[in-house]
Amino acid sequence: MNVGQLVANLGYGAVFLLVAVESLGVPLPGETALIAAGVYAGHSHRLDPWAIFAVASAAAIVGDNIGFWIGDKGGYRLARRWGKKVRLDERKLKIGRYVFDRHGMKVVFFGRFVSILRTYAAFLAGTSRMRWRRFLPANALGGIVWAGIYTLVSYEAGTTFRHFSGTIDLILGAAAVVVIVVVLLLVRRSTDKLGDRAERAYPGPLE
Protein backbone atom coordinates (compact mmCIF):
# COMPACT_ATOMS: atom_id res chain seq x y z
CA MET A 1 0.00 0.00 0.00
CA ASN A 2 1.50 3.35 -1.04
CA VAL A 3 1.14 6.66 0.79
CA GLY A 4 -1.73 7.84 -1.40
CA GLN A 5 -3.74 4.69 -0.69
CA LEU A 6 -2.96 4.98 3.00
CA VAL A 7 -4.28 8.54 3.06
CA ALA A 8 -7.39 7.54 1.09
CA ASN A 9 -8.10 4.70 3.54
CA LEU A 10 -7.14 6.29 6.87
CA GLY A 11 -7.57 9.98 6.08
CA TYR A 12 -6.41 12.38 8.78
CA GLY A 13 -5.05 9.53 10.90
CA ALA A 14 -2.49 8.66 8.25
CA VAL A 15 -1.37 12.30 8.03
CA PHE A 16 -1.01 12.64 11.78
CA LEU A 17 0.82 9.34 12.24
CA LEU A 18 3.32 9.76 9.40
CA VAL A 19 4.06 13.43 10.08
CA ALA A 20 4.43 12.92 13.84
CA VAL A 21 6.66 9.85 13.59
CA GLU A 22 8.85 11.47 10.93
CA SER A 23 9.19 14.57 13.11
CA LEU A 24 10.35 12.63 16.17
CA GLY A 25 13.26 11.16 14.21
CA VAL A 26 12.04 8.16 12.18
CA PRO A 27 12.52 8.62 8.40
CA LEU A 28 8.93 8.06 7.24
CA PRO A 29 7.24 9.96 4.36
CA GLY A 30 5.40 12.52 6.47
CA GLU A 31 5.70 15.33 3.95
CA THR A 32 4.58 13.00 1.17
CA ALA A 33 1.50 12.10 3.23
CA LEU A 34 0.67 15.78 3.69
CA ILE A 35 0.98 16.44 -0.05
CA ALA A 36 -1.03 13.33 -0.88
CA ALA A 37 -3.78 14.41 1.53
CA GLY A 38 -3.93 17.88 0.01
CA VAL A 39 -4.11 16.49 -3.53
CA TYR A 40 -6.74 13.96 -2.47
CA ALA A 41 -8.81 16.68 -0.81
CA GLY A 42 -8.60 18.93 -3.86
CA HIS A 43 -9.50 16.12 -6.22
CA SER A 44 -12.19 14.26 -4.28
CA HIS A 45 -13.31 16.78 -1.61
CA ARG A 46 -13.52 13.90 0.85
CA LEU A 47 -11.09 15.60 3.23
CA ASP A 48 -11.23 19.16 4.52
CA PRO A 49 -8.04 21.17 3.77
CA TRP A 50 -8.41 23.13 7.01
CA ALA A 51 -8.55 19.87 8.95
CA ILE A 52 -5.48 18.58 7.07
CA PHE A 53 -3.64 21.78 7.96
CA ALA A 54 -4.63 21.52 11.63
CA VAL A 55 -3.75 17.83 11.88
CA ALA A 56 -0.38 18.25 10.13
CA SER A 57 0.53 21.27 12.28
CA ALA A 58 -0.35 19.42 15.49
CA ALA A 59 1.51 16.30 14.37
CA ALA A 60 4.64 18.29 13.49
CA ILE A 61 4.67 20.08 16.84
CA VAL A 62 3.92 16.97 18.90
CA GLY A 63 6.43 14.81 17.01
CA ASP A 64 9.17 17.40 17.21
CA ASN A 65 8.69 17.87 20.93
CA ILE A 66 8.93 14.12 21.51
CA GLY A 67 12.09 14.05 19.39
CA PHE A 68 13.49 16.96 21.36
CA TRP A 69 12.74 15.21 24.65
CA ILE A 70 14.39 11.98 23.45
CA GLY A 71 17.47 13.91 22.37
CA ASP A 72 17.63 15.86 25.62
CA LYS A 73 17.15 12.85 27.90
CA GLY A 74 19.02 10.19 25.99
CA GLY A 75 20.79 11.50 22.91
CA TYR A 76 23.25 13.70 24.75
CA ARG A 77 24.31 10.93 27.13
CA LEU A 78 24.74 8.49 24.26
CA ALA A 79 26.79 11.03 22.33
CA ARG A 80 29.05 11.64 25.33
CA ARG A 81 29.54 7.94 25.98
CA TRP A 82 29.73 6.43 22.48
CA GLY A 83 30.28 9.41 20.19
CA LYS A 84 34.00 8.78 19.74
CA LYS A 85 33.23 5.47 18.05
CA VAL A 86 31.57 7.40 15.20
CA ARG A 87 34.04 10.33 15.27
CA LEU A 88 31.72 12.48 17.35
CA ASP A 89 34.27 13.83 19.79
CA GLU A 90 33.85 16.55 22.39
CA ARG A 91 34.99 19.26 20.00
CA LYS A 92 32.14 18.40 17.62
CA LEU A 93 29.67 18.27 20.49
CA LYS A 94 30.78 21.75 21.47
CA ILE A 95 30.29 22.93 17.89
CA GLY A 96 26.77 21.47 17.87
CA ARG A 97 25.95 23.20 21.12
CA TYR A 98 27.44 26.46 19.89
CA VAL A 99 25.40 26.37 16.65
CA PHE A 100 22.14 25.63 18.48
CA ASP A 101 22.89 28.20 21.17
CA ARG A 102 23.56 30.92 18.61
CA HIS A 103 21.33 29.92 15.69
CA GLY A 104 19.07 27.20 17.08
CA MET A 105 15.78 28.94 16.37
CA LYS A 106 16.70 29.45 12.71
CA VAL A 107 17.91 25.85 12.37
CA VAL A 108 14.69 24.51 13.89
CA PHE A 109 12.42 26.76 11.82
CA PHE A 110 14.09 26.33 8.43
CA GLY A 111 14.91 22.69 9.14
CA ARG A 112 11.20 21.94 8.80
CA PHE A 113 11.54 22.62 5.05
CA VAL A 114 14.62 20.43 4.43
CA SER A 115 14.02 16.69 4.26
CA ILE A 116 16.90 15.41 6.41
CA LEU A 117 16.75 18.27 8.92
CA ARG A 118 12.98 17.88 9.20
CA THR A 119 13.52 14.37 10.53
CA TYR A 120 16.46 15.02 12.85
CA ALA A 121 16.50 18.73 13.79
CA ALA A 122 14.40 18.30 16.94
CA PHE A 123 16.46 15.36 18.15
CA LEU A 124 19.71 17.23 17.45
CA ALA A 125 18.36 20.31 19.23
CA GLY A 126 17.68 18.23 22.34
CA THR A 127 21.03 16.45 22.09
CA SER A 128 22.80 19.82 21.81
CA ARG A 129 20.97 21.02 24.93
CA MET A 130 19.04 23.80 23.22
CA ARG A 131 16.68 25.42 25.70
CA TRP A 132 13.12 24.20 25.26
CA ARG A 133 11.63 27.69 25.69
CA ARG A 134 13.59 28.74 22.58
CA PHE A 135 12.93 25.52 20.72
CA LEU A 136 9.13 25.52 21.16
CA PRO A 137 8.18 28.80 19.40
CA ALA A 138 10.54 28.15 16.46
CA ASN A 139 9.25 24.59 16.20
CA ALA A 140 5.59 25.60 16.40
CA LEU A 141 5.95 28.42 13.87
CA GLY A 142 7.91 26.21 11.49
CA GLY A 143 5.37 23.40 11.74
CA ILE A 144 2.41 25.72 11.17
CA VAL A 145 3.97 27.56 8.22
CA TRP A 146 5.17 24.30 6.65
CA ALA A 147 1.76 22.63 7.03
CA GLY A 148 -0.02 25.70 5.70
CA ILE A 149 2.15 26.06 2.59
CA TYR A 150 2.09 22.40 1.62
CA THR A 151 -1.62 21.98 2.29
CA LEU A 152 -2.53 25.08 0.29
CA VAL A 153 -0.30 24.32 -2.69
CA SER A 154 -1.23 20.65 -2.95
CA TYR A 155 -4.94 21.31 -2.46
CA GLU A 156 -5.10 24.10 -5.05
CA ALA A 157 -3.08 22.12 -7.56
CA GLY A 158 -5.38 19.09 -7.21
CA THR A 159 -5.29 16.66 -10.10
CA THR A 160 -2.73 18.73 -11.99
CA PHE A 161 -0.27 18.27 -9.16
CA ARG A 162 -0.94 14.53 -9.24
CA HIS A 163 -0.01 14.35 -12.93
CA PHE A 164 3.30 16.07 -12.33
CA SER A 165 4.06 14.80 -8.84
CA GLY A 166 6.85 12.51 -10.03
CA THR A 167 8.64 15.37 -11.78
CA ILE A 168 8.14 17.65 -8.80
CA ASP A 169 9.49 15.00 -6.44
CA LEU A 170 12.60 14.69 -8.60
CA ILE A 171 13.09 18.46 -8.66
CA LEU A 172 12.60 18.75 -4.89
CA GLY A 173 14.90 15.79 -4.29
CA ALA A 174 17.62 17.26 -6.51
CA ALA A 175 17.26 20.63 -4.81
CA ALA A 176 17.54 19.00 -1.38
CA VAL A 177 20.72 17.17 -2.46
CA VAL A 178 22.25 20.43 -3.71
CA VAL A 179 21.36 22.20 -0.47
CA ILE A 180 22.81 19.39 1.63
CA VAL A 181 26.06 19.31 -0.38
CA VAL A 182 26.45 23.08 -0.11
CA VAL A 183 25.77 22.99 3.62
CA LEU A 184 28.28 20.17 4.14
CA LEU A 185 30.94 22.08 2.20
CA LEU A 186 30.28 25.24 4.18
CA VAL A 187 30.33 23.32 7.44
CA ARG A 188 33.60 21.65 6.52
CA ARG A 189 35.18 24.99 5.69
CA SER A 190 33.83 26.57 8.85
CA THR A 191 34.48 23.69 11.26
CA ASP A 192 37.83 24.98 12.48
CA LYS A 193 36.51 28.48 13.07
CA LEU A 194 33.38 27.16 14.75
CA GLY A 195 35.51 24.82 16.85
CA ASP A 196 37.63 27.71 18.09
CA ARG A 197 34.56 29.81 18.87
CA ALA A 198 32.88 26.90 20.61
CA GLU A 199 36.00 26.25 22.69
CA ARG A 200 36.05 29.87 23.79
CA ALA A 201 32.34 29.74 24.59
CA TYR A 202 32.61 26.45 26.52
CA PRO A 203 36.14 26.14 27.89
CA GLY A 204 37.10 22.86 29.47
CA PRO A 205 35.08 19.62 29.36
CA LEU A 206 31.33 19.68 28.82
CA GLU A 207 29.27 18.72 31.85
FENCOR-V904037 format. One record per helix or strand of 2 or more residues. SS is the DSSP state (hx for helix, st for strand). FROM is the first residue (numbers start at 1). LEN is the number of residues. If there is no record, write none. Layout:
BEGIN
SS/FROM/LEN  SS/FROM/LEN
END
This chain:
BEGIN
hx/3/8  hx/12/12  hx/30/15  hx/49/38  hx/90/22  hx/115/13  hx/132/70
END
